[in-house]
Amino acid sequence: MTWLRALRETARSGLRVERTRLEPLVALRAACGVAIVVGLSLWLWSPPVAASSAFGAFAAGMATFQRSWRPRPVLALAAGAGLAVSTFLGYLAASHVAVFVVLLAVWAFAAGMAWALGPTTGVVASLTVAVMLVTVTLPTSTLSALHHAALVGLGALVQAALIVVFPIRRWGAQRDALADAFAAEADYARRLRHDPLAPFDPEPLMTARSAAVVSARQARRRPEELHGNRALAERIRPVLASLADPTVGAAAEGPERDRAREVLAVAATVLDAVARAIRNGGPVRVPDQADALLRADAPGTELTGAARRSATRLVSLLSAAVERAEGSGPSDATGTAHLLRPSVGEMLPTAVRTVRRQVRWDSPVFRHALRVSAVASAGYLLGTALPLGHGYWAPLAAVMVMRPDFTQTYERGVARFAGSLVGVALATAIARVAHPGTYTFAALAVVSIGLMYLLLRIGYVVAQACVGAYVVFLLGMGGTQLEQTVRDRVLLTLLGGLLAMAAYAVFPAWETPRLRDRLADWIEATAGYVAAVMEAHADPSRRRPGAVRRALLDLRAAGAAWDQAVTRADAEPVRHRGLSRSAVRDADAALSAVGRVGLVMEAHQPGKDRAPVPEAARFAAALREVTATAADEVRARRAPDWQALRAELAGWQSDPAGDRVVRRGAELLVDTLDELAEALRPRSAGQRHPAGG
């Protein structure tokens, strides 16, 4: 993709406004937190102090809107602590430009490295850099700096207190995540009726798993219908795939296929009903046809063999899901324990190791941290040198739009400038027409930030328009000339956005050259999952507990990393140094099919009393060995060779009764891996098209 096209696409994406569900009560609560802090500061101190302290409440509110399964008060308090420390240090050093620039560079680098711990931590860390830059008042003593830091922390404390005192839809995020998982299963069942090999996006299940990780205190207070249902959703998916699969499930045509479609349709209806019940906390309402299937002893005489076993298992799982959603099943109905979230002290060593692993030259997070540090320092010096007021706006705009990847940085840069331009212009026009006083300015600022909280998820450009108006009203409350505010903020925001974009262009962290590494990781994870399933068939009596589950989680993580890498590479203005578009598409399809082989075999895992299948153990060992070599071949830009695996399959002579599913799965696996090798085989120059454009 050329630079011109990349800029055009990212600009269009940054200005996009989407329809999404709003949360007016949550937005109102956060806006009230800002109003309380501003009102108290105006009453007890002065407008400049109110403008300074309002940022703590605003930033803490922003932190609680980030995607996280931690309790919202904890997020607000954590953000407040970081904001207070950065405010104190920034105010102490602000009178000495050289000292402040060094402090800003170090703090910005640390905030950039915080992205290694996840987007929520990264956003909160960016807010601490922003508050260090916002020097609305300049204390002249350590005591004064402590006073302002306490005011910023007070805003976060108010937000946390409001969340505790006025809880809105407790466990709502966890309910939505689990409901989305069941809704995704329902959609999958419907698609399987028409396409037995339909793909499934595991992201809703991954999100539901993240939402299920709770603290010990939360585990005791969690609603009963949230216990165990996620594990049921996980178990339903392979059974759906096994029933629909024409190779090991229902026949491709005839009465058996018709009955399988009926069972899948009923399953979709039941799963939708379970999703609605979990989301709303109400009873499960299923149609009579679905209820009849759940109460039947058998799924139908048309189904035979593996298809009948899959349908029977599916009905059992659906019945259990309905009981759990109604809160009538035992707490350990699924045989799974709570996923307990470690405490902050327990997480600290892991967090340190995670950050240290990113300290390498080719790490996107490390490069992002260097960019943020350089841009924040250069932007502050440049903004201070220019004959404009509020020079901190340039580095602030740059820091808040910068992300570890190209697409989000450029999208947010365009959206921030456009939104700030609209918001500042509208706010200035309102101020000129209405001539508001101090308290009216404060009220307008609270309304603006309330709209920002409300509309935050529909588009970054809309949120920035509200933030632009919020800043204008705050400065107007402090007595700043609004004519200068419009010019200064627009020009400095443009400067900050250009600095952020230029930094990524000069010192990028492109995803395109790493596509082969991501693909090799996905190949290893996929083969590891299939091998774990086969080992479970090889000797059921000595099966390792949780081995298949761990391999599946590794597969999902690698698949998600691959999908994210492809999406990013597709938008990058990079010359082709990775995989062609056709190779990406074909490899994706082949590996998805490999994963499906393991999924179908997982649905037919034998009981511990079943006879072992020694050939499956040898095949799994050969698969692991050959895959390690194949992954190295992919990284070295060569097509993998699976002949050793085909030779192992040729030596699979016995065919006992319990061997049929896994033997057929092994045959499908080898055929699919050959398709993967064909997808990665070098092609002529005329056939190549870069994955990045």
Disulfide bonds with the S-S distance in Angstrom:
none
